[in-house]
Amino acid sequence: FGKAPVTESLNPSLATLLAPLATTLSQRYGKEAIWAAAAPGRVNIIGDHTDYSEGLALPMGIDLYTLVVAASRDDDRQLIRLFSAEEGEAELALGGAASRRGDWTDYLRGVLALYEEQGAAVPPMDLVIGGNLPLGAGLSSSASLELCFATLIETVTGHALRPEDRALLCQRAEHDYAGVPCGILDQFAVSFAREGAAMLLDCRDQNVGMIELPGDLRIAIVDSGVRHALADGGYGARRAQVEAAEHLLGKSLRDARPEDLTLIPDKTVRQRAKHVITENARVLAFQAALSARDPATAGQLMYQSHDSLSRDFAVSCIELDTLVAAARRAGALGARMTGGGFGGSMVAFVNSSDAMAFEEVVTTDFRKAGFGEAGIRWVTAAAGARSWALA
Ligand code: GAF
């Protein structure tokens, strides 16, 4: 462990992404930036819809970021003003007055309220938020925004939390303010990510182990263009079915075995449980394949995971299935939908020498199927959320 990133990043550096935000802060609010924070997105390589039943996942941070620059305000108004080129302008009330709005600022309102509840003295500030992480593409843009703001608050106030407590605070903000009953995967991945490494996340004891990635491998993320909204109900419905299976078996699905499935009479609930039980096994097999330096086996497990998410867990869509079929045809070692599903992105492991052919086949097949342009991005494993004072 501890190797360099699998390939050189092809994406813009943090400095490149920060410069225009600092310019906007000075033009809009007449201030020089004093603090900055950055949080990566995450891609889950294998182990989806396992986190809310004490299961296993294997994510990594990606070099696509949410960023914020900040300056203190010098008037008496107890508020944070913020601007995002993508989402517009907003204000957050300080002093425990942050309440839900039903828009993107709820992620920030939740994080702010929970830090203030813990006694963090958040001062009036002006912020500019930006970055290059696509929103709603299954890459944890919401967890990235939460953790970015959380680390900013910590640097500004000195109220420092451990990475796991920071992640749990952000998960709570997502539950209570954004209304999404998510597990811990996204916030832990964004909080603990390390450059050049993936993580084995055990959602039972919340342990995070670092995993070395093969050196000659490239990781592609392909956006299906279908935008998911986890708060829409599909995610909560899957969670309820998993809980129904656990209730019936009288144990966590983490402890269940394939033979237990015969005890579940309802076909849909049985299929959902089958996905979770087999997915946990696939995560362990994937980890073993990587340690044995056998990326071919690891890749096959990714394809199996996709089939399970598509058939048994029913969270894929025709666009994602088309992308995975195209990746297979292009000879990718492995590919699968990643994250919550109902749209979003595919992740693929591709041999360096096959990268151009992969782009060609995936683009062509997706277009021929009538789905337009597939957005392909090559990513490397990036470090987790952090913040700092500017000179
Ligand atoms: C979403 C959720 F936010 C995560 O907690 C996880 O359940 C994931 O879907 C599926 O693995 O990203």
Boltz pocket constraint, residues with backbone or C-beta under 6 A from the ligand:
constraints:
  - pocket:
      binder: B
      contacts: [[A, 44], [A, 47], [A, 48], [A, 49], [A, 50], [A, 51], [A, 52], [A, 182], [A, 183], [A, 184], [A, 185], [A, 186], [A, 230], [A, 339], [A, 340], [A, 341]]
      max_distance: 6.0
